[in-house]
Amino acid sequence: MSARNDVAPSTLGVSLEESGITVEYLDGREVFYHGPPQKASESVRTAPGKLVQVLVTDPTETEGVMMYVNDRNTHDSILETTGVGRVFVEPGEETQLFPGVLARAEGHSVIVEADPEVARGRVFVFAEDELSEQAYEIVDESDEE
C-alpha cells in the first residue's frame, strides 16, 4: 500500500543568505537552496515534471513553513519526520497552501500565486529535478526588480 497523502507542515528554521536559503528540518538535517532567488510578480509557473516546494517565512524571516506540491515520491512518514507538508492539486483545481498563497495545476505544471502582504512573510518557490534547480521569490508587482 502506498502512503502518499496530504501532510500538514510544521514550523521549520530558516536562514536567508545572499548565496541562498537554508531550511532546517525537524530532524536536524538542513537543505540549502542556491540563490539568490529570481523575483517574480504575483505568481510562478513551474515547468512540467518539477518537484515544486513552497516556503513561506514568518515576519522575522527566521522560521517558516514548507509545502511540497504534487510530490508523489516522498513517503508520508519522511515528511512527518522532517516537518515538510504536502498537498496534491489535480489539473483544473486550486488549493490554498497558506493564507495568501494558492497553488493550482494546469496540465503537468504547477502555478503558485501569492500575496506576500496577506502571507505576512516572504514567499519562495523552488522547482527542481535531477538536472536543474530554480528558485523564485514572489513579490508584489511594485517590489519586482
Backbone as CSV, one residue per row, in Angstrom:
resi,resn,N_x,N_y,N_z,CA_x,CA_y,CA_z,C_x,C_y,C_z
1,MET,0.836,-1.177,0.000,0.000,0.000,0.000,0.884,1.244,0.000
2,SER,0.582,2.175,-0.857,1.363,3.398,-0.980,0.803,4.469,-0.061
3,ALA,1.672,5.050,0.748,1.244,6.111,1.661,1.634,7.450,1.073
4,ARG,0.782,8.013,0.259,1.012,9.307,-0.359,-0.247,10.136,-0.148
5,ASN,-0.252,10.907,0.939,-1.414,11.687,1.323,-1.013,13.132,1.562
6,ASP,-2.025,13.993,1.728,-1.742,15.349,2.170,-1.157,15.271,3.575
7,VAL,-0.153,16.103,3.849,0.515,16.119,5.144,0.600,17.579,5.591
8,ALA,0.220,17.850,6.833,0.301,19.219,7.372,1.753,19.573,7.677
9,PRO,2.165,20.811,7.389,3.543,21.221,7.673,3.722,21.648,9.122
10,SER,4.979,21.648,9.554,5.371,22.170,10.868,6.263,23.379,10.655
11,THR,6.510,24.124,11.707,7.390,25.284,11.628,8.839,24.812,11.575
12,LEU,9.588,25.355,10.616,10.981,24.978,10.389,11.881,26.201,10.552
13,GLY,13.147,25.955,10.892,14.124,27.029,10.941,14.517,27.456,9.543
14,VAL,14.716,28.761,9.342,15.067,29.307,8.032,16.200,30.312,8.209
15,SER,17.154,30.282,7.291,18.228,31.266,7.261,18.341,31.800,5.839
16,LEU,18.087,33.095,5.670,18.189,33.741,4.361,19.573,34.359,4.229
17,GLU,20.286,33.947,3.192,21.646,34.425,2.961,21.760,34.940,1.536
18,GLU,22.791,35.700,1.247,22.984,36.201,-0.120,23.136,35.066,-1.121
19,SER,23.758,33.980,-0.703,24.025,32.876,-1.619,22.871,31.887,-1.725
20,GLY,21.841,32.041,-0.888,20.713,31.129,-0.963,19.947,31.049,0.340
21,ILE,19.168,29.998,0.479,18.285,29.834,1.629,18.524,28.465,2.253
22,THR,18.735,28.464,3.579,18.885,27.218,4.314,17.601,26.962,5.097
23,VAL,17.106,25.730,4.999,15.934,25.305,5.766,16.381,24.167,6.668
24,GLU,16.085,24.275,7.965,16.418,23.217,8.919,15.171,22.407,9.220
25,TYR,15.240,21.114,8.886,14.116,20.214,9.133,14.005,19.892,10.620
26,LEU,12.856,19.360,11.023,12.635,18.984,12.418,13.642,17.945,12.899
27,ASP,14.122,17.089,11.992,15.063,16.034,12.381,16.509,16.535,12.457
28,GLY,16.707,17.862,12.292,18.045,18.440,12.420,18.816,18.560,11.124
29,ARG,18.390,17.866,10.085,19.076,17.991,8.797,18.764,19.340,8.181
30,GLU,19.643,19.789,7.293,19.446,21.057,6.606,19.504,20.847,5.104
31,VAL,18.784,21.687,4.397,18.844,21.702,2.940,19.150,23.137,2.524
32,PHE,19.988,23.284,1.496,20.363,24.605,1.018,19.837,24.784,-0.397
33,TYR,19.056,25.838,-0.602,18.546,26.184,-1.928,19.417,27.312,-2.461
34,HIS,20.110,27.042,-3.562,21.037,28.003,-4.143,20.281,29.208,-4.665
35,GLY,20.821,30.366,-4.446,20.142,31.598,-4.844,21.121,32.586,-5.376
36,PRO,20.786,33.832,-5.392,19.551,34.393,-4.852,18.371,34.049,-5.758
37,PRO,17.180,33.963,-5.165,16.007,33.626,-5.971,15.667,34.746,-6.959
38,GLN,15.164,34.340,-8.103,14.680,35.292,-9.102,13.351,35.864,-8.616
39,LYS,13.181,37.174,-8.695,11.928,37.789,-8.261,10.865,37.587,-9.338
40,ALA,9.655,37.258,-8.897,8.525,37.049,-9.796,7.336,37.825,-9.246
41,SER,6.638,38.487,-10.123,5.500,39.301,-9.710,4.246,38.445,-9.586
42,GLU,3.787,38.250,-8.388,2.495,37.671,-8.034,2.333,36.172,-8.288
43,SER,3.073,35.570,-9.240,2.908,34.124,-9.474,4.142,33.530,-10.145
44,VAL,4.245,32.207,-10.018,5.304,31.437,-10.676,4.647,30.223,-11.321
45,ARG,4.977,29.981,-12.586,4.519,28.785,-13.292,5.736,27.887,-13.465
46,THR,5.671,26.680,-12.904,6.817,25.771,-12.988,6.722,24.930,-14.254
47,ALA,7.862,24.454,-14.680,7.905,23.564,-15.838,7.294,22.213,-15.453
48,PRO,6.716,21.507,-16.412,6.150,20.184,-16.112,7.203,19.236,-15.555
49,GLY,6.784,18.399,-14.628,7.654,17.360,-14.095,8.596,17.788,-12.987
50,LYS,8.543,19.026,-12.557,9.428,19.505,-11.498,8.850,19.185,-10.128
51,LEU,9.732,18.971,-9.148,9.325,18.894,-7.754,9.149,20.331,-7.300
52,VAL,7.935,20.683,-6.885,7.607,22.059,-6.517,7.507,22.151,-5.003
53,GLN,8.264,23.097,-4.438,8.296,23.317,-2.998,8.027,24.785,-2.736
54,VAL,7.152,25.071,-1.785,6.794,26.452,-1.458,7.166,26.696,-0.003
55,LEU,7.931,27.747,0.225,8.353,28.143,1.564,7.807,29.527,1.856
56,VAL,7.130,29.675,2.995,6.658,30.981,3.450,7.314,31.251,4.797
57,THR,8.044,32.368,4.877,8.719,32.709,6.133,7.763,33.474,7.043
58,ASP,8.125,33.513,8.317,7.392,34.378,9.247,7.948,35.796,9.091
59,PRO,7.334,36.784,9.734,7.819,38.166,9.585,9.271,38.375,10.019
60,THR,9.783,37.541,10.925,11.178,37.690,11.363,12.161,37.066,10.379
61,GLU,11.653,36.274,9.450,12.449,35.572,8.434,13.414,34.550,9.032
62,THR,13.116,34.065,10.235,13.951,33.040,10.868,13.231,31.698,10.963
63,GLU,11.935,31.695,10.694,11.147,30.470,10.695,10.223,30.490,9.490
64,GLY,9.731,29.322,9.141,8.803,29.255,8.025,8.133,27.900,7.949
65,VAL,7.246,27.788,6.990,6.574,26.521,6.715,6.803,26.176,5.251
66,MET,6.998,24.884,4.985,7.281,24.435,3.627,6.272,23.383,3.214
67,MET,5.862,23.472,1.961,4.883,22.534,1.426,5.370,22.029,0.070
68,TYR,5.327,20.707,-0.127,5.563,20.128,-1.442,4.217,20.086,-2.158
69,VAL,4.232,20.372,-3.455,3.010,20.337,-4.250,3.131,19.210,-5.275
70,ASN,2.217,18.271,-5.182,2.114,17.134,-6.115,3.335,16.221,-6.105
71,ASP,4.013,16.106,-4.970,5.146,15.187,-4.834,4.608,13.786,-4.574
72,ARG,4.875,12.878,-5.490,4.395,11.503,-5.353,5.513,10.541,-4.957
73,ASN,6.713,11.073,-4.694,7.857,10.223,-4.394,8.153,10.080,-2.909
74,THR,7.878,11.099,-2.127,8.266,11.092,-0.724,7.195,10.450,0.132
75,HIS,7.583,9.486,0.933,6.653,8.765,1.798,6.163,9.688,2.919
76,ASP,4.915,9.521,3.328,4.315,10.349,4.383,5.185,10.405,5.634
77,SER,5.727,9.274,6.047,6.486,9.233,7.305,7.745,10.101,7.226
78,ILE,8.338,10.208,6.056,9.511,11.063,5.888,9.107,12.524,6.036
79,LEU,8.000,12.902,5.415,7.531,14.280,5.533,7.215,14.618,6.985
80,GLU,6.550,13.711,7.674,6.195,13.957,9.070,7.434,14.114,9.945
81,THR,8.493,13.357,9.657,9.736,13.451,10.411,10.471,14.762,10.147
82,THR,10.400,15.245,8.905,11.114,16.467,8.544,10.323,17.728,8.855
83,GLY,8.990,17.630,8.883,8.150,18.802,9.113,7.674,19.467,7.838
84,VAL,8.015,18.887,6.692,7.556,19.422,5.411,6.148,18.892,5.142
85,GLY,5.269,19.759,4.670,3.915,19.350,4.329,3.817,18.962,2.863
86,ARG,2.664,18.411,2.504,2.436,18.047,1.096,0.956,18.195,0.788
87,VAL,0.696,18.643,-0.418,-0.671,18.738,-0.910,-0.681,18.294,-2.372
88,PHE,-1.781,17.679,-2.765,-1.976,17.285,-4.156,-3.039,18.186,-4.774
89,VAL,-2.749,18.684,-5.966,-3.680,19.533,-6.693,-3.881,18.913,-8.075
90,GLU,-5.105,18.578,-8.390,-5.417,17.973,-9.693,-5.520,19.063,-10.759
91,PRO,-5.259,18.723,-12.030,-5.394,19.713,-13.100,-6.782,20.360,-13.069
92,GLY,-6.768,21.683,-13.191,-8.012,22.433,-13.162,-8.475,22.819,-11.769
93,GLU,-7.799,22.311,-10.736,-8.155,22.643,-9.356,-7.140,23.617,-8.782
94,GLU,-7.537,24.281,-7.679,-6.594,25.096,-6.924,-6.859,24.883,-5.447
95,THR,-5.823,25.115,-4.646,-5.948,24.964,-3.203,-5.120,26.035,-2.510
96,GLN,-5.566,26.416,-1.337,-4.805,27.374,-0.536,-3.759,26.618,0.257
97,LEU,-2.480,26.958,0.035,-1.395,26.334,0.784,-1.267,26.968,2.160
98,PHE,-1.289,28.299,2.163,-1.182,29.110,3.363,-2.015,30.361,3.103
99,PRO,-2.344,31.134,4.112,-3.057,32.383,3.846,-2.288,33.231,2.833
100,GLY,-2.972,33.643,1.781,-2.343,34.459,0.749,-1.538,33.697,-0.272
101,VAL,-1.512,32.350,-0.200,-0.715,31.541,-1.131,-1.594,30.425,-1.697
102,LEU,-1.771,30.422,-3.023,-2.575,29.412,-3.708,-1.706,28.621,-4.671
103,ALA,-2.068,27.355,-4.872,-1.429,26.528,-5.897,-2.525,25.954,-6.775
104,ARG,-2.247,25.921,-8.070,-3.177,25.271,-8.984,-2.384,24.504,-10.030
105,ALA,-3.031,23.509,-10.591,-2.384,22.683,-11.605,-3.020,22.953,-12.957
106,GLU,-2.163,23.118,-13.952,-2.593,23.210,-15.347,-1.759,22.201,-16.111
107,GLY,-2.403,21.114,-16.523,-1.651,20.023,-17.126,-0.687,19.462,-16.102
108,HIS,0.594,19.376,-16.469,1.610,18.879,-15.539,2.397,20.012,-14.880
109,SER,1.970,21.245,-15.111,2.613,22.407,-14.491,1.869,22.801,-13.230
110,VAL,2.608,23.382,-12.294,2.018,23.936,-11.076,2.216,25.440,-11.126
111,ILE,1.159,26.165,-10.797,1.224,27.619,-10.721,0.993,28.009,-9.268
112,VAL,1.919,28.787,-8.730,1.809,29.272,-7.356,1.570,30.769,-7.428
113,GLU,0.484,31.214,-6.811,0.154,32.640,-6.735,0.247,33.056,-5.279
114,ALA,0.750,34.268,-5.048,0.885,34.703,-3.659,0.745,36.207,-3.527
115,ASP,0.234,36.596,-2.393,0.214,37.985,-1.962,1.037,38.021,-0.675
116,PRO,2.315,38.428,-0.761,3.188,38.404,0.420,2.641,39.198,1.604
117,GLU,1.880,40.245,1.337,1.314,41.027,2.436,0.311,40.190,3.227
118,VAL,-0.531,39.448,2.523,-1.500,38.573,3.195,-0.771,37.406,3.862
119,ALA,0.268,36.885,3.190,1.041,35.765,3.743,1.822,36.180,4.986
120,ARG,2.041,37.479,5.150,2.758,38.038,6.300,4.201,37.544,6.386
121,GLY,4.796,37.305,5.233,6.185,36.873,5.175,6.627,36.806,3.729
122,ARG,7.822,36.332,3.519,8.339,36.165,2.162,7.911,34.810,1.628
123,VAL,7.634,34.768,0.324,7.131,33.550,-0.318,8.137,33.113,-1.377
124,PHE,8.675,31.903,-1.201,9.652,31.347,-2.131,9.084,30.096,-2.781
125,VAL,9.434,29.914,-4.057,9.043,28.711,-4.795,10.313,28.101,-5.357
126,PHE,10.499,26.807,-5.099,11.642,26.067,-5.627,11.104,24.997,-6.564
127,ALA,11.694,24.900,-7.750,11.294,23.895,-8.730,12.560,23.160,-9.152
128,GLU,12.578,21.850,-8.930,13.805,21.119,-9.229,13.508,19.725,-9.765
129,ASP,14.506,19.201,-10.432,14.515,17.803,-10.854,15.972,17.345,-10.804
130,GLU,16.269,16.204,-11.403,17.629,15.662,-11.337,18.648,16.542,-12.056
131,LEU,18.178,17.391,-12.983,19.088,18.159,-13.823,19.232,19.629,-13.441
132,SER,18.223,20.198,-12.796,18.288,21.629,-12.534,17.457,22.031,-11.324
133,GLU,17.732,23.242,-10.839,17.027,23.807,-9.693,16.773,25.281,-9.980
134,GLN,15.526,25.715,-9.833,15.187,27.122,-9.974,14.615,27.600,-8.649
135,ALA,14.930,28.855,-8.303,14.422,29.456,-7.075,13.796,30.803,-7.424
136,TYR,12.609,31.044,-6.878,11.869,32.279,-7.132,11.386,32.854,-5.806
137,GLU,11.249,34.163,-5.768,10.567,34.818,-4.669,9.402,35.588,-5.262
138,ILE,8.202,35.289,-4.802,7.031,36.009,-5.288,6.919,37.309,-4.498
139,VAL,6.878,38.392,-5.232,6.827,39.720,-4.622,5.625,40.485,-5.181
140,ASP,5.248,41.551,-4.466,4.240,42.449,-5.004,4.790,43.063,-6.286
141,GLU,3.913,43.341,-7.220,4.345,43.894,-8.507,5.217,45.134,-8.326
142,SER,4.914,45.953,-7.335,5.686,47.186,-7.103,7.087,46.897,-6.556
143,ASP,7.314,45.676,-6.019,8.616,45.323,-5.453,9.519,44.603,-6.444
144,GLU,8.993,44.214,-7.593,9.785,43.446,-8.562,10.885,44.317,-9.135
145,GLU,12.087,43.734,-9.184,13.242,44.472,-9.729,13.615,43.919,-11.080
